[in-house]
Amino acid sequence: MGKTRQAKIEKKGQDHHLTVQEHSSDAPSLPVHQMQQLHQFRPDLIDQFWDETKKEADHRREIESNNAKYHRELSQRAQKYGFIIVLLAIIIGGAIAITSNHWIGASIALVPLLGIVASYFSTKK
């Protein structure tokens, strides 16, 4: 829904009074006074308005559900690939530590683990 602004100036004797009213909402329903005005003007539109309101609410819920599902799947995919990359780094680092240089192999194996620990503690609140 859009925004509604009203300003009214009243003069009582020597005093001036300014009244400002503002209505701003993204709700799919009209305020009560506007529903009453619509009912006085066209009572047959009230049922049609409520049907449209229900359709819009269902559509919003569907969009929010799809969005949540997409983000959940994206997070799960990132976790899977991250696990695979860390596991490969550990295996490669272990193989290098066994076959040639122990320090290089240990650093290749431990850096991804330290990254996971750091990301875990940085997001934990």
Backbone torsions as a table, in degrees:
resi	resn	phi	psi	omega
1	MET	NA	158.1	-178.2
2	GLY	-88.0	-171.5	-179.8
3	LYS	-98.2	147.0	177.1
4	THR	-125.9	127.3	177.8
5	ARG	-129.2	136.2	177.1
6	GLN	-134.9	140.2	175.9
7	ALA	-131.3	137.0	-177.7
8	LYS	-137.1	132.0	176.9
9	ILE	-115.5	127.0	178.4
10	GLU	-119.7	141.7	177.6
11	LYS	-116.7	120.3	176.8
12	LYS	-122.9	101.2	-177.5
13	GLY	68.5	-123.0	178.8
14	GLN	-90.5	-10.1	-175.8
15	ASP	-92.5	143.6	173.9
16	HIS	-115.8	134.4	179.6
17	HIS	-119.9	130.1	178.2
18	LEU	-111.9	126.1	177.2
19	THR	-119.7	125.4	178.9
20	VAL	-120.3	127.4	176.7
21	GLN	-121.4	138.7	178.8
22	GLU	-137.3	136.3	176.7
23	HIS	-128.5	122.4	179.1
24	SER	-136.9	123.5	-177.7
25	SER	-155.2	147.4	172.6
26	ASP	-108.0	12.2	179.3
27	ALA	-67.8	146.9	-178.4
28	PRO	-77.8	3.2	-178.4
29	SER	-112.1	152.2	177.0
30	LEU	-83.9	153.4	172.9
31	PRO	-62.4	160.2	-173.4
32	VAL	-60.8	-44.3	-177.7
33	HIS	-64.3	-32.9	176.8
34	GLN	-72.6	-34.8	175.1
35	MET	-63.7	-40.1	178.3
36	GLN	-64.7	-41.1	177.9
37	GLN	-65.0	-40.7	177.9
38	LEU	-65.0	-39.5	179.0
39	HIS	-64.4	-37.6	177.9
40	GLN	-69.4	-36.1	-176.6
41	PHE	-79.9	-52.5	-179.0
42	ARG	-141.1	88.6	-178.2
43	PRO	-63.2	-24.5	-178.7
44	ASP	-72.5	-18.0	-178.5
45	LEU	-82.3	-13.4	-177.2
46	ILE	-63.0	-47.4	179.5
47	ASP	-63.6	-41.6	177.8
48	GLN	-63.3	-39.2	178.7
49	PHE	-63.4	-43.4	179.9
50	TRP	-66.6	-36.3	176.3
51	ASP	-62.9	-44.2	178.7
52	GLU	-65.0	-37.5	178.4
53	THR	-63.7	-42.0	178.7
54	LYS	-65.4	-41.0	178.2
55	LYS	-62.0	-42.6	180.0
56	GLU	-65.4	-41.3	178.9
57	ALA	-64.6	-42.1	177.5
58	ASP	-63.2	-40.2	179.3
59	HIS	-64.1	-42.6	177.8
60	ARG	-61.8	-44.0	179.3
61	ARG	-61.9	-40.4	179.3
62	GLU	-64.5	-43.1	178.6
63	ILE	-62.9	-44.7	179.8
64	GLU	-64.6	-38.1	178.5
65	SER	-66.1	-44.5	178.3
66	ASN	-63.3	-39.4	179.2
67	ASN	-65.4	-43.0	178.2
68	ALA	-64.6	-40.3	178.8
69	LYS	-64.2	-42.0	179.4
70	TYR	-61.9	-45.9	-179.0
71	HIS	-67.4	-35.6	177.1
72	ARG	-65.3	-45.0	178.5
73	GLU	-64.3	-39.2	178.4
74	LEU	-64.2	-41.8	178.2
75	SER	-64.8	-42.5	179.3
76	GLN	-64.6	-40.2	178.7
77	ARG	-64.4	-41.9	178.6
78	ALA	-64.2	-38.3	178.4
79	GLN	-66.2	-40.7	178.6
80	LYS	-62.5	-48.9	-178.9
81	TYR	-66.2	-37.7	176.5
82	GLY	-62.1	-42.2	178.0
83	PHE	-62.4	-42.9	-179.9
84	ILE	-63.3	-43.4	-179.0
85	ILE	-64.9	-43.7	179.6
86	VAL	-65.5	-41.7	179.3
87	LEU	-62.0	-43.6	177.1
88	LEU	-63.0	-40.7	179.2
89	ALA	-63.8	-40.0	178.0
90	ILE	-64.8	-43.6	180.0
91	ILE	-64.5	-46.2	179.6
92	ILE	-64.2	-43.4	178.5
93	GLY	-63.1	-39.7	176.8
94	GLY	-64.5	-40.3	179.5
95	ALA	-65.8	-41.4	178.4
96	ILE	-67.0	-38.7	179.6
97	ALA	-65.0	-36.3	-179.1
98	ILE	-75.1	-41.7	-172.5
99	THR	-85.3	-36.3	-174.2
100	SER	-132.9	-94.8	-172.4
101	ASN	-97.9	124.1	-177.4
102	HIS	-69.7	-39.8	-177.2
103	TRP	-68.8	-43.0	179.5
104	ILE	-66.2	-42.9	178.8
105	GLY	-63.5	-41.2	178.9
106	ALA	-66.3	-39.3	179.9
107	SER	-68.5	-38.3	177.3
108	ILE	-64.9	-35.5	-178.8
109	ALA	-78.2	-33.8	-173.3
110	LEU	-88.7	-26.2	-178.7
111	VAL	-60.3	-46.5	177.3
112	PRO	-63.4	-35.3	177.7
113	LEU	-65.7	-40.8	177.1
114	LEU	-65.4	-35.5	176.0
115	GLY	-63.0	-40.8	179.0
116	ILE	-67.0	-43.4	178.7
117	VAL	-62.1	-43.9	179.7
118	ALA	-64.0	-42.1	179.4
119	SER	-68.6	-33.2	178.3
120	TYR	-65.0	-47.1	-177.5
121	PHE	-75.7	-25.6	178.3
122	SER	-75.3	-27.3	178.8
123	THR	-94.1	-12.5	-179.1
124	LYS	-78.0	122.8	-179.3
125	LYS	-129.6	NA	NA
